[in-house]
Amino acid sequence: MTKIAIFASGSGSNFESIMSQIEAGNLPQIEVTALYTDQVNAYCIERARKYQLDVHINELKNFDSKADYERKIIEWLTTEKVEWIILAGYMKLIGENILNAYQKRIINIHPSLLPKYRGKDAIGQALNSGDNITGTTVHFVDSGMDTGEIIEQRTCEIKPDDTKERLEERIKAIEHELYPEVISKIIQ
């Protein structure tokens, strides 16, 4: 059994997708130790409670430095014997200390076909670009913003009458299939 921690900052729909796949027996090799969030009011906390998971709320503003903030996270990860970190809508860059402790063992999902549209509002950027195709990317995390080695991508058509909300819905549906599949492949 491989222990993972999931980091999220928002609603946690990808977190929910992973947890439902675990409950369905589709990720039998995975145990989620806890949800880590940097947002005290994030809806992902409610989702984690539904699964009776521990939740670690860690706001940077409560620490003297980013190094202290990361030390606390690493302390929890070490105590829980976490082997992999899965980012699921976590809106902070992972710092050097955590990156060094988990080299090539942190993955993220991003709603664009990287290297296009890194960072925030990737769906809006794709919609406004005139592109016909966008998608989602699972990648290893490095020190840059969505610059890590690409693991897998899936495409999504941008329709002429798309709104940001409709496109986002279709991309999320793809993410909810892709992310558990990739996790299953890379975490044996």
N, CA, C and O atoms as a DFTB+ gen file, in Angstrom:
752 C
 N C O
     1  1       0.843      -1.180       0.000
     2  2       0.000       0.000       0.000
     3  2       0.888       1.243       0.000
     4  3       1.769       1.385       0.848
     5  1       0.652       2.134      -0.949
     6  2       1.413       3.377      -1.059
     7  2       0.613       4.512      -0.445
     8  3      -0.553       4.721      -0.779
     9  1       1.256       5.241       0.459
    10  2       0.583       6.345       1.139
    11  2       0.790       7.639       0.361
    12  3       1.912       8.007       0.013
    13  1      -0.334       8.323       0.096
    14  2      -0.276       9.609      -0.591
    15  2      -0.964      10.667       0.261
    16  3      -1.827      10.365       1.085
    17  1      -0.562      11.906       0.041
    18  2      -1.260      13.062       0.598
    19  2      -1.795      13.854      -0.580
    20  3      -1.124      13.982      -1.604
    21  1      -2.994      14.381      -0.437
    22  2      -3.581      15.206      -1.485
    23  2      -3.622      16.644      -0.990
    24  3      -4.100      16.925       0.110
    25  1      -3.107      17.559      -1.829
    26  2      -3.098      18.987      -1.524
    27  2      -4.155      19.662      -2.396
    28  3      -4.174      19.461      -3.610
    29  1      -5.032      20.460      -1.788
    30  2      -6.061      21.183      -2.536
    31  2      -6.306      22.538      -1.878
    32  3      -6.080      22.716      -0.680
    33  1      -6.771      23.488      -2.686
    34  2      -7.059      24.831      -2.175
    35  2      -8.505      25.262      -2.366
    36  3      -8.935      26.255      -1.780
    37  1      -9.255      24.535      -3.172
    38  2     -10.593      25.007      -3.533
    39  2     -11.683      23.999      -3.256
    40  3     -11.785      23.457      -2.156
    41  1     -12.503      23.752      -4.275
    42  2     -13.676      22.893      -4.089
    43  2     -13.296      21.426      -3.913
    44  3     -13.999      20.685      -3.225
    45  1     -12.206      21.004      -4.518
    46  2     -11.747      19.631      -4.332
    47  2     -12.426      18.606      -5.212
    48  3     -12.569      17.452      -4.808
    49  1     -12.852      18.997      -6.416
    50  2     -13.534      18.015      -7.273
    51  2     -12.577      16.914      -7.735
    52  3     -12.988      15.759      -7.845
    53  1     -11.316      17.244      -8.007
    54  2     -10.355      16.192      -8.361
    55  2     -10.033      15.323      -7.147
    56  3      -9.850      14.113      -7.284
    57  1      -9.962      15.921      -5.974
    58  2      -9.794      15.163      -4.736
    59  2     -10.934      14.156      -4.596
    60  3     -10.705      12.978      -4.319
    61  1     -12.163      14.632      -4.790
    62  2     -13.354      13.766      -4.695
    63  2     -13.287      12.632      -5.711
    64  3     -13.636      11.493      -5.402
    65  1     -12.841      12.946      -6.919
    66  2     -12.732      11.933      -7.968
    67  2     -11.749      10.830      -7.568
    68  3     -12.026       9.645      -7.752
    69  1     -10.615      11.226      -7.025
    70  2      -9.613      10.251      -6.581
    71  2     -10.178       9.401      -5.442
    72  3     -10.045       8.177      -5.452
    73  1     -10.804      10.048      -4.468
    74  2     -11.356       9.319      -3.323
    75  2     -12.450       8.346      -3.756
    76  3     -12.528       7.235      -3.230
    77  1     -13.290       8.744      -4.701
    78  2     -14.359       7.835      -5.138
    79  2     -13.784       6.637      -5.883
    80  3     -14.335       5.539      -5.802
    81  1     -12.684       6.833      -6.608
    82  2     -12.026       5.709      -7.283
    83  2     -11.396       4.753      -6.266
    84  3     -11.411       3.537      -6.461
    85  1     -10.847       5.299      -5.191
    86  2     -10.293       4.455      -4.123
    87  2     -11.416       3.649      -3.467
    88  3     -11.290       2.441      -3.265
    89  1     -12.508       4.327      -3.139
    90  2     -13.645       3.637      -2.507
    91  2     -14.234       2.555      -3.402
    92  3     -14.715       1.534      -2.912
    93  1     -14.197       2.778      -4.721
    94  2     -14.739       1.800      -5.670
    95  2     -13.786       0.627      -5.890
    96  3     -14.122      -0.327      -6.591
    97  1     -12.593       0.699      -5.288
    98  2     -11.620      -0.380      -5.436
    99  2     -10.765      -0.278      -6.679
   100  3     -10.062      -1.227      -7.027
   101  1     -10.814       0.869      -7.363
   102  2     -10.054       1.037      -8.601
   103  2      -8.618       1.508      -8.383
   104  3      -7.820       1.515      -9.320
   105  1      -8.287       1.898      -7.165
   106  2      -6.910       2.263      -6.811
   107  2      -6.537       1.503      -5.534
   108  3      -6.289       2.114      -4.495
   109  1      -6.497       0.161      -5.617
   110  2      -6.318      -0.638      -4.399
   111  2      -4.949      -0.470      -3.748
   112  3      -4.771      -0.806      -2.577
   113  1      -3.991       0.045      -4.498
   114  2      -2.636       0.193      -3.974
   115  2      -2.422       1.524      -3.251
   116  3      -1.322       1.791      -2.767
   117  1      -3.458       2.359      -3.173
   118  2      -3.332       3.719      -2.649
   119  2      -4.057       3.869      -1.316
   120  3      -5.179       3.395      -1.140
   121  1      -3.382       4.544      -0.380
   122  2      -4.017       4.979       0.863
   123  2      -3.782       6.477       1.000
   124  3      -2.636       6.926       0.982
   125  1      -4.840       7.247       1.135
   126  2      -4.717       8.690       1.347
   127  2      -4.602       8.928       2.846
   128  3      -5.473       8.525       3.617
   129  1      -3.518       9.587       3.253
   130  2      -3.290       9.829       4.681
   131  2      -4.055      11.039       5.179
   132  3      -4.566      11.038       6.299
   133  1      -4.138      12.084       4.342
   134  2      -4.781      13.327       4.772
   135  2      -4.950      14.256       3.579
   136  3      -4.326      14.093       2.530
   137  1      -5.816      15.231       3.784
   138  2      -5.935      16.358       2.866
   139  2      -5.144      17.511       3.462
   140  3      -5.275      17.813       4.648
   141  1      -4.331      18.148       2.649
   142  2      -3.567      19.326       3.044
   143  2      -4.147      20.513       2.290
   144  3      -4.292      20.468       1.068
   145  1      -4.476      21.570       3.014
   146  2      -5.002      22.761       2.354
   147  2      -4.397      24.015       2.963
   148  3      -3.992      24.036       4.125
   149  1      -4.349      25.046       2.156
   150  2      -3.848      26.341       2.608
   151  2      -4.994      27.342       2.781
   152  3      -4.757      28.529       3.008
   153  1      -6.231      26.860       2.672
   154  2      -7.410      27.735       2.746
   155  2      -8.363      27.233       3.828
   156  3      -8.906      26.134       3.720
   157  1      -8.563      28.021       4.846
   158  2      -9.362      27.611       5.999
   159  2     -10.835      27.372       5.643
   160  3     -11.510      26.607       6.332
   161  1     -11.340      28.003       4.596
   162  2     -12.749      27.855       4.218
   163  2     -12.950      27.074       2.923
   164  3     -14.023      27.150       2.325
   165  1     -11.957      26.337       2.483
   166  2     -12.061      25.603       1.214
   167  2     -13.081      24.470       1.326
   168  3     -13.138      23.777       2.341
   169  1     -13.881      24.288       0.283
   170  2     -14.905      23.240       0.281
   171  2     -14.286      21.836       0.308
   172  3     -14.932      20.879       0.733
   173  1     -13.044      21.719      -0.143
   174  2     -12.382      20.410      -0.109
   175  2     -12.328      19.848       1.315
   176  3     -12.261      18.631       1.492
   177  1     -12.355      20.710       2.323
   178  2     -12.346      20.259       3.720
   179  2     -13.610      19.449       4.020
   180  3     -13.546      18.406       4.670
   181  1     -14.749      19.933       3.545
   182  2     -16.012      19.199       3.730
   183  2     -15.958      17.850       3.025
   184  3     -16.422      16.840       3.555
   185  1     -15.389      17.845       1.831
   186  2     -15.270      16.584       1.088
   187  2     -14.403      15.595       1.866
   188  3     -14.729      14.410       1.935
   189  1     -13.303      16.071       2.450
   190  2     -12.402      15.196       3.211
   191  2     -13.099      14.630       4.447
   192  3     -12.901      13.468       4.801
   193  1     -13.902      15.445       5.091
   194  2     -14.624      14.976       6.286
   195  2     -15.599      13.861       5.936
   196  3     -15.825      12.948       6.730
   197  1     -16.174      13.944       4.739
   198  2     -17.090      12.893       4.277
   199  2     -16.383      11.534       4.261
   200  3     -17.002      10.499       4.507
   201  1     -15.075      11.553       3.966
   202  2     -14.275      10.318       3.924
   203  2     -13.544      10.063       5.242
   204  3     -12.703       9.167       5.323
   205  1     -13.861      10.846       6.270
   206  2     -13.228      10.745       7.586
   207  2     -11.703      10.838       7.518
   208  3     -10.988      10.144       8.240
   209  1     -11.230      11.706       6.640
   210  2      -9.790      11.924       6.500
   211  2      -9.334      13.045       7.422
   212  3     -10.079      13.985       7.698
   213  1      -8.106      12.929       7.891
   214  2      -7.492      14.048       8.594
   215  2      -7.323      15.198       7.614
   216  3      -7.094      14.988       6.423
   217  1      -7.440      16.413       8.129
   218  2      -7.249      17.615       7.317
   219  2      -6.199      18.474       8.005
   220  3      -6.315      18.787       9.190
   221  1      -5.180      18.850       7.252
   222  2      -4.156      19.761       7.758
   223  2      -4.351      21.107       7.075
   224  3      -4.158      21.237       5.866
   225  1      -4.734      22.104       7.860
   226  2      -4.909      23.459       7.340
   227  2      -3.675      24.245       7.744
   228  3      -3.376      24.399       8.929
   229  1      -2.976      24.730       6.756
   230  2      -1.681      25.351       6.987
   231  2      -1.601      26.644       6.181
   232  3      -1.288      26.612       4.991
   233  1      -1.881      27.774       6.815
   234  2      -1.834      29.059       6.120
   235  2      -0.463      29.703       6.310
   236  3       0.034      29.819       7.431
   237  1       0.130      30.112       5.213
   238  2       1.466      30.712       5.234
   239  2       1.532      31.910       6.178
   240  3       2.554      32.132       6.827
   241  1       0.460      32.674       6.258
   242  2       0.454      33.889       7.094
   243  2       0.675      33.578       8.578
   244  3       1.011      34.474       9.353
   245  1       0.489      32.326       8.976
   246  2       0.668      31.944      10.378
   247  2       2.100      31.549      10.727
   248  3       2.371      31.104      11.842
   249  1       3.013      31.712       9.773
   250  2       4.408      31.317       9.975
   251  2       5.329      32.506       9.734
   252  3       4.990      33.434       9.001
   253  1       6.498      32.460      10.363
   254  2       7.472      33.541      10.206
   255  2       8.098      33.553       8.823
   256  3       8.504      34.605       8.328
   257  1       8.178      32.369       8.192
   258  2       8.819      32.285       6.875
   259  2       8.233      31.115       6.096
   260  3       7.573      30.241       6.659
   261  1       8.488      31.115       4.787
   262  2       8.038      29.989       3.967
   263  2       8.770      28.715       4.393
   264  3       8.201      27.625       4.331
   265  1      10.026      28.846       4.824
   266  2      10.791      27.680       5.279
   267  2      10.123      27.046       6.506
   268  3      10.036      25.821       6.595
   269  1       9.652      27.870       7.451
   270  2       8.948      27.344       8.633
   271  2       7.642      26.660       8.227
   272  3       7.287      25.603       8.748
   273  1       6.946      27.280       7.298
   274  2       5.689      26.730       6.760
   275  2       5.932      25.348       6.160
   276  3       5.193      24.402       6.432
   277  1       6.972      25.246       5.345
   278  2       7.296      23.968       4.704
   279  2       7.766      22.927       5.712
   280  3       7.453      21.745       5.573
   281  1       8.510      23.354       6.718
   282  2       8.969      22.414       7.749
   283  2       7.779      21.748       8.443
   284  3       7.808      20.550       8.725
   285  1       6.741      22.526       8.714
   286  2       5.550      21.967       9.359
   287  2       4.881      20.945       8.443
   288  3       4.464      19.880       8.897
   289  1       4.778      21.269       7.154
   290  2       4.182      20.333       6.198
   291  2       5.012      19.058       6.126
   292  3       4.460      17.958       6.149
   293  1       6.329      19.194       6.038
   294  2       7.214      18.023       5.962
   295  2       7.110      17.190       7.243
   296  3       7.164      15.961       7.193
   297  1       6.963      17.850       8.370
   298  2       6.790      17.128       9.646
   299  2       5.541      16.242       9.585
   300  3       5.593      15.072       9.962
   301  1       4.424      16.794       9.115
   302  2       3.198      16.000       8.986
   303  2       3.385      14.867       7.977
   304  3       3.006      13.726       8.240
   305  1       3.969      15.184       6.828
   306  2       4.177      14.169       5.786
   307  2       5.035      13.021       6.306
   308  3       4.754      11.855       6.033
   309  1       6.077      13.354       7.053
   310  2       6.983      12.345       7.601
   311  2       6.269      11.487       8.647
   312  3       6.393      10.262       8.642
   313  1       5.534      12.125       9.530
   314  2       4.779      11.395      10.556
   315  2       3.805      10.411       9.920
   316  3       3.629       9.294      10.408
   317  1       3.174      10.833       8.826
   318  2       2.189       9.985       8.141
   319  2       2.826       9.009       7.149
   320  3       2.131       8.213       6.518
   321  1       4.162       9.078       7.018
   322  2       4.904       8.191       6.104
   323  2       4.413       8.313       4.652
   324  3       4.279       7.319       3.938
   325  1       4.153       9.549       4.243
   326  2       3.666       9.831       2.888
   327  2       4.788       9.605       1.884
   328  3       5.911      10.077       2.064
   329  1       4.457       8.868       0.815
   330  2       5.428       8.568      -0.239
   331  2       5.239       9.449      -1.475
   332  3       6.205       9.735      -2.182
   333  1       4.015       9.876      -1.738
   334  2       3.702      10.703      -2.912
   335  2       2.793      11.851      -2.488
   336  3       1.981      11.718      -1.572
   337  1       2.949      12.987      -3.178
   338  2       2.057      14.131      -2.997
   339  2       1.301      14.341      -4.301
   340  3       1.895      14.420      -5.376
   341  1      -0.015      14.430      -4.186
   342  2      -0.884      14.643      -5.342
   343  2      -1.511      16.027      -5.192
   344  3      -2.244      16.278      -4.236
   345  1      -1.225      16.917      -6.129
   346  2      -1.820      18.250      -6.108
   347  2      -3.129      18.211      -6.888
   348  3      -3.170      17.760      -8.033
   349  1      -4.185      18.682      -6.262
   350  2      -5.514      18.652      -6.881
   351  2      -6.158      20.028      -6.694
   352  3      -7.030      20.217      -5.847
   353  1      -5.705      20.972      -7.503
   354  2      -6.213      22.331      -7.362
   355  2      -5.543      23.082      -6.231
   356  3      -6.156      23.950      -5.609
   357  1      -4.286      22.757      -5.959
   358  2      -3.512      23.456      -4.931
   359  2      -2.904      24.689      -5.582
   360  3      -2.166      24.574      -6.561
   361  1      -3.206      25.862      -5.052
   362  2      -2.885      27.104      -5.740
   363  2      -1.627      27.794      -5.219
   364  3      -1.482      29.007      -5.365
   365  1      -0.728      27.042      -4.622
   366  2       0.562      27.588      -4.183
   367  2       1.683      26.830      -4.864
   368  3       1.586      25.626      -5.102
   369  1       2.751      27.556      -5.174
   370  2       3.943      26.869      -5.674
   371  2       4.531      26.039      -4.540
   372  3       4.582      26.486      -3.394
   373  1       4.967      24.849      -4.861
   374  2       5.624      23.990      -3.873
   375  2       7.059      24.485      -3.710
   376  3       7.776      24.685      -4.690
   377  1       7.457      24.676      -2.470
   378  2       8.769      25.233      -2.180
   379  2       9.895      24.219      -2.259
   380  3       9.679      23.010      -2.351
   381  1      11.092      24.755      -2.219
   382  2      12.319      23.975      -2.404
   383  2      12.463      22.828      -1.406
   384  3      12.874      21.731      -1.785
   385  1      12.131      23.063      -0.143
   386  2      12.306      22.012       0.871
   387  2      11.421      20.801       0.588
   388  3      11.870      19.660       0.701
   389  1      10.168      21.049       0.222
   390  2       9.260      19.939      -0.091
   391  2       9.677      19.280      -1.401
   392  3       9.659      18.055      -1.514
   393  1      10.054      20.091      -2.390
   394  2      10.517      19.526      -3.669
   395  2      11.713      18.605      -3.460
   396  3      11.779      17.527      -4.049
   397  1      12.649      19.022      -2.632
   398  2      13.839      18.200      -2.377
   399  2      13.486      16.911      -1.637
   400  3      14.082      15.864      -1.892
   401  1      12.528      16.984      -0.730
   402  2      12.130      15.800       0.039
   403  2      11.331      14.807      -0.807
   404  3      11.305      13.616      -0.500
   405  1      10.681      15.288      -1.868
   406  2       9.792      14.445      -2.686
   407  2      10.113      14.563      -4.178
   408  3       9.211      14.701      -5.004
   409  1      11.401      14.508      -4.514
   410  2      11.799      14.612      -5.924
   411  2      11.134      13.532      -6.757
   412  3      11.178      12.348      -6.424
   413  1      10.509      13.972      -7.860
   414  2       9.821      13.077      -8.805
   415  2       8.712      12.269      -8.134
   416  3       8.324      11.206      -8.618
   417  1       8.199      12.794      -7.000
   418  2       7.094      12.129      -6.307
   419  2       5.987      13.123      -5.956
   420  3       5.226      12.918      -5.011
   421  1       5.914      14.205      -6.739
   422  2       4.818      15.169      -6.626
   423  2       4.246      15.346      -8.023
   424  3       4.975      15.653      -8.965
   425  1       2.933      15.149      -8.153
   426  2       2.312      15.357      -9.461
   427  2       1.162      16.348      -9.333
   428  3       0.591      16.547      -8.260
   429  1       0.848      16.957     -10.467
   430  2      -0.192      17.980     -10.542
   431  2      -1.016      17.758     -11.796
   432  3      -0.545      17.161     -12.764
   433  1      -2.241      18.239     -11.772
   434  2      -3.068      18.266     -12.975
   435  2      -3.380      19.723     -13.269
   436  3      -3.722      20.495     -12.374
   437  1      -3.256      20.088     -14.552
   438  2      -3.445      21.482     -14.966
   439  2      -4.384      21.529     -16.165
   440  3      -4.229      20.728     -17.087
   441  1      -5.362      22.452     -16.179
   442  2      -6.376      22.465     -17.236
   443  2      -5.945      23.162     -18.527
   444  3      -6.608      24.087     -18.996
   445  1      -4.832      22.710     -19.088
   446  2      -4.418      23.153     -20.419
   447  2      -3.482      22.101     -20.988
   448  3      -3.031      21.196     -20.286
   449  1      -3.203      22.240     -22.267
   450  2      -2.212      21.371     -22.896
   451  2      -0.862      22.057     -22.748
   452  3      -0.404      22.767     -23.643
   453  1      -0.239      21.828     -21.600
   454  2       1.066      22.441     -21.348
   455  2       2.018      22.088     -22.481
   456  3       1.934      20.982     -23.015
   457  1       2.907      22.970     -22.863
   458  2       3.320      24.178     -22.147
   459  2       2.434      25.408     -22.367
   460  3       2.770      26.487     -21.879
   461  1       1.328      25.281     -23.077
   462  2       0.441      26.436     -23.267
   463  2      -0.314      26.757     -21.981
   464  3      -0.708      25.859     -21.238
   465  1      -0.506      28.023     -21.735
   466  2      -1.398      28.548     -20.697
   467  2      -1.087      28.033     -19.298
   468  3      -1.921      27.414     -18.636
   469  1       0.129      28.308     -18.877
   470  2       0.528      27.973     -17.506
   471  2      -0.151      28.924     -16.523
   472  3      -0.584      30.015     -16.895
   473  1      -0.237      28.498     -15.279
   474  2      -0.730      29.379     -14.222
   475  2      -2.235      29.500     -14.176
   476  3      -2.968      28.616     -14.621
   477  1      -2.680      30.625     -13.622
   478  2      -4.111      30.841     -13.373
   479  2      -4.887      31.109     -14.654
   480  3      -4.337      31.596     -15.642
   481  1      -6.147      30.787     -14.620
   482  2      -7.126      31.029     -15.684
   483  2      -6.710      30.437     -17.022
   484  3      -6.883      31.067     -18.065
   485  1      -6.171      29.244     -16.993
   486  2      -5.759      28.575     -18.233
   487  2      -6.947      28.345     -19.162
   488  3      -6.808      28.445     -20.381
   489  1      -8.101      28.042     -18.604
   490  2      -9.287      27.795     -19.435
   491  2      -9.721      29.086     -20.118
   492  3     -10.028      29.081     -21.310
   493  1      -9.749      30.175     -19.386
   494  2     -10.074      31.474     -19.979
   495  2      -9.083      31.868     -21.054
   496  3      -9.467      32.391     -22.100
   497  1      -7.800      31.618     -20.797
   498  2      -6.773      31.935     -21.796
   499  2      -6.987      31.129     -23.070
   500  3      -6.893      31.668     -24.173
   501  1      -7.272      29.844     -22.920
   502  2      -7.489      28.987     -24.091
   503  2      -8.725      29.429     -24.864
   504  3      -8.707      29.475     -26.094
   505  1      -9.782      29.748     -24.158
   506  2     -11.035      30.166     -24.790
   507  2     -10.849      31.464     -25.576
   508  3     -11.400      31.618     -26.666
   509  1     -10.081      32.383     -25.025
   510  2      -9.869      33.685     -25.665
   511  2      -8.786      33.681     -26.732
   512  3      -8.583      34.689     -27.410
   513  1      -8.092      32.572     -26.888
   514  2      -6.942      32.509     -27.798
   515  2      -7.319      32.294     -29.254
   516  3      -6.540      32.592     -30.159
   517  1      -8.521      31.773     -29.473
   518  2      -8.884      31.383     -30.832
   519  2      -8.520      29.940     -31.140
   520  3      -8.755      29.470     -32.254
   521  1      -7.946      29.224     -30.164
   522  2      -7.612      27.811     -30.359
   523  2      -8.888      26.984     -30.509
   524  3      -9.941      27.349     -29.987
   525  1      -8.780      25.873     -31.225
   526  2      -9.904      24.943     -31.371
   527  2      -9.831      23.783     -30.388
   528  3     -10.821      23.095     -30.141
   529  1      -8.643      23.578     -29.836
   530  2      -8.400      22.441     -28.939
   531  2      -7.682      22.947     -27.694
   532  3      -6.781      23.782     -27.772
   533  1      -8.093      22.432     -26.567
   534  2      -7.366      22.618     -25.318
   535  2      -7.361      21.252     -24.637
   536  3      -7.487      20.233     -25.317
   537  1      -7.221      21.204     -23.338
   538  2      -7.221      19.911     -22.670
   539  2      -6.693      20.015     -21.269
   540  3      -6.818      21.045     -20.606
   541  1      -6.098      18.926     -20.828
   542  2      -5.561      18.866     -19.477
   543  2      -4.262      18.072     -19.479
   544  3      -4.053      17.195     -20.317
   545  1      -3.400      18.392     -18.534
   546  2      -2.071      17.792     -18.449
   547  2      -1.796      17.334     -17.026
   548  3      -2.033      18.071     -16.069
   549  1      -1.295      16.114     -16.895
   550  2      -0.740      15.654     -15.622
   551  2       0.773      15.725     -15.773
   552  3       1.333      15.238     -16.756
   553  1       1.428      16.336     -14.789
   554  2       2.880      16.524     -14.886
   555  2       3.535      16.415     -13.511
   556  3       2.901      16.602     -12.473
   557  1       4.831      16.103     -13.550
   558  2       5.620      16.154     -12.327
   559  2       5.798      17.621     -11.945
   560  3       5.814      18.495     -12.812
   561  1       5.930      17.883     -10.661
   562  2       6.076      19.243     -10.169
   563  2       7.552      19.553      -9.976
   564  3       8.302      18.776      -9.386
   565  1       7.944      20.713     -10.491
   566  2       9.288      21.236     -10.250
   567  2       9.141      22.638      -9.657
   568  3       8.057      23.009      -9.205
   569  1      10.210      23.406      -9.656
   570  2      10.173      24.713      -8.997
   571  2       9.436      25.780      -9.798
   572  3       9.167      26.859      -9.269
   573  1       9.103      25.508     -11.054
   574  2       8.406      26.496     -11.877
   575  2       6.894      26.370     -11.791
   576  3       6.360      25.470     -11.142
   577  1       6.221      27.293     -12.458
   578  2       4.753      27.281     -12.515
   579  2       4.318      26.408     -13.679
   580  3       4.367      26.841     -14.831
   581  1       3.893      25.186     -13.393
   582  2       3.406      24.242     -14.409
   583  2       4.461      23.958     -15.486
   584  3       4.149      23.885     -16.674
   585  1       5.713      23.800     -15.048
   586  2       6.822      23.579     -15.984
   587  2       7.424      22.182     -15.893
   588  3       8.351      21.869     -16.641
   589  1       6.929      21.346     -15.009
   590  2       7.509      20.017     -14.819
   591  2       7.273      19.085     -15.991
   592  3       6.458      19.353     -16.873
   593  1       8.004      17.991     -15.978
   594  2       7.921      16.981     -17.037
   595  2       6.486      16.473     -17.190
   596  3       5.832      16.103     -16.215
   597  1       6.017      16.465     -18.436
   598  2       4.652      16.030     -18.736
   599  2       4.569      14.510     -18.651
   600  3       5.411      13.801     -19.202
   601  1       3.549      14.019     -17.959
   602  2       3.299      12.581     -17.836
   603  2       2.272      12.142     -18.871
   604  3       2.493      11.182     -19.609
   605  1       1.146      12.852     -18.919
   606  2       0.093      12.494     -19.878
   607  2      -0.822      13.692     -20.113
   608  3      -1.009      14.533     -19.234
   609  1      -1.391      13.751     -21.329
   610  2      -2.323      14.814     -21.695
   611  2      -3.549      14.223     -22.375
   612  3      -3.487      13.159     -22.990
   613  1      -4.667      14.937     -22.252
   614  2      -5.888      14.603     -22.991
   615  2      -6.453      15.894     -23.559
   616  3      -6.373      16.954     -22.938
   617  1      -7.022      15.785     -24.745
   618  2      -7.543      16.972     -25.412
   619  2      -9.039      17.153     -25.168
   620  3      -9.753      16.232     -24.770
   621  1      -9.476      18.382     -25.425
   622  2     -10.883      18.761     -25.319
   623  2     -11.142      19.817     -26.391
   624  3     -10.420      20.810     -26.483
   625  1     -12.167      19.595     -27.190
   626  2     -12.516      20.551     -28.242
   627  2     -13.062      21.841     -27.623
   628  3     -13.836      21.812     -26.667
   629  1     -12.639      22.965     -28.193
   630  2     -13.244      24.251     -27.851
   631  2     -14.304      24.517     -28.910
   632  3     -13.986      24.700     -30.085
   633  1     -15.552      24.536     -28.494
   634  2     -16.661      24.714     -29.432
   635  2     -16.908      26.203     -29.673
   636  3     -16.663      27.021     -28.786
   637  1     -17.390      26.560     -30.865
   638  2     -17.596      27.977     -31.195
   639  2     -18.502      28.720     -30.209
   640  3     -18.311      29.914     -29.980
   641  1     -19.476      28.036     -29.629
   642  2     -20.408      28.695     -28.707
   643  2     -20.067      28.442     -27.234
   644  3     -20.900      28.671     -26.357
   645  1     -18.854      27.974     -26.963
   646  2     -18.467      27.673     -25.585
   647  2     -18.444      28.922     -24.713
   648  3     -18.046      30.006     -25.140
   649  1     -18.880      28.729     -23.492
   650  2     -18.620      29.700     -22.434
   651  2     -17.498      29.108     -21.590
   652  3     -17.179      27.924     -21.699
   653  1     -16.916      29.935     -20.763
   654  2     -15.856      29.443     -19.882
   655  2     -16.390      28.325     -18.984
   656  3     -15.698      27.335     -18.744
   657  1     -17.607      28.482     -18.494
   658  2     -18.196      27.501     -17.580
   659  2     -18.412      26.154     -18.269
   660  3     -18.114      25.107     -17.694
   661  1     -18.931      26.179     -19.504
   662  2     -19.173      24.920     -20.225
   663  2     -17.869      24.214     -20.549
   664  3     -17.763      22.996     -20.402
   665  1     -16.870      24.981     -20.991
   666  2     -15.570      24.393     -21.303
   667  2     -14.937      23.824     -20.035
   668  3     -14.369      22.732     -20.051
   669  1     -15.039      24.563     -18.952
   670  2     -14.487      24.093     -17.673
   671  2     -15.148      22.786     -17.237
   672  3     -14.467      21.887     -16.742
   673  1     -16.453      22.670     -17.412
   674  2     -17.169      21.433     -17.069
   675  2     -16.628      20.241     -17.846
   676  3     -16.398      19.174     -17.277
   677  1     -16.426      20.425     -19.148
   678  2     -15.927      19.320     -19.976
   679  2     -14.491      18.963     -19.610
   680  3     -14.134      17.785     -19.581
   681  1     -13.671      19.964     -19.332
   682  2     -12.284      19.692     -18.939
   683  2     -12.256      18.967     -17.593
   684  3     -11.486      18.023     -17.418
   685  1     -13.078      19.392     -16.652
   686  2     -13.127      18.702     -15.346
   687  2     -13.529      17.244     -15.514
   688  3     -12.973      16.371     -14.847
   689  1     -14.484      16.970     -16.392
   690  2     -14.902      15.579     -16.625
   691  2     -13.724      14.752     -17.135
   692  3     -13.552      13.600     -16.737
   693  1     -12.915      15.340     -18.016
   694  2     -11.720      14.654     -18.527
   695  2     -10.716      14.457     -17.391
   696  3     -10.142      13.378     -17.247
   697  1     -10.507      15.499     -16.587
   698  2      -9.569      15.402     -15.464
   699  2      -9.973      14.293     -14.496
   700  3      -9.122      13.552     -14.004
   701  1     -11.262      14.183     -14.227
   702  2     -11.741      13.197     -13.254
   703  2     -11.529      11.763     -13.727
   704  3     -11.481      10.844     -12.909
   705  1     -11.401      11.562     -15.032
   706  2     -11.028      10.247     -15.573
   707  2      -9.513      10.087     -15.621
   708  3      -8.970       9.064     -15.202
   709  1      -8.839      11.111     -16.136
   710  2      -7.401      11.022     -16.395
   711  2      -6.570      10.910     -15.116
   712  3      -5.684      10.059     -15.031
   713  1      -6.842      11.748     -14.131
   714  2      -5.964      11.807     -12.958
   715  2      -5.895      10.467     -12.218
   716  3      -4.791       9.999     -11.937
   717  1      -7.027       9.828     -11.888
   718  2      -6.920       8.516     -11.236
   719  2      -6.200       7.478     -12.101
   720  3      -5.478       6.630     -11.575
   721  1      -6.391       7.539     -13.428
   722  2      -5.695       6.601     -14.323
   723  2      -4.187       6.787     -14.237
   724  3      -3.443       5.812     -14.134
   725  1      -3.735       8.035     -14.278
   726  2      -2.293       8.311     -14.211
   727  2      -1.742       7.920     -12.847
   728  3      -0.667       7.328     -12.760
   729  1      -2.460       8.242     -11.793
   730  2      -2.018       7.860     -10.444
   731  2      -1.841       6.349     -10.368
   732  3      -0.851       5.864      -9.819
   733  1      -2.784       5.615     -10.909
   734  2      -2.705       4.152     -10.903
   735  2      -1.485       3.648     -11.662
   736  3      -0.841       2.689     -11.239
   737  1      -1.166       4.289     -12.780
   738  2      -0.021       3.864     -13.601
   739  2       1.317       4.151     -12.934
   740  3       2.212       3.307     -12.943
   741  1       1.455       5.345     -12.354
   742  2       2.788       5.718     -11.858
   743  2       3.052       5.262     -10.430
   744  3       4.207       5.139     -10.022
   745  1       1.994       5.012      -9.668
   746  2       2.173       4.535      -8.295
   747  2       1.796       3.062      -8.267
   748  3       0.623       2.712      -8.136
   749  1       2.786       2.217      -8.391
   750  2       2.566       0.762      -8.450
   751  2       2.674       0.141      -7.073
   752  3       2.518      -1.071      -6.928
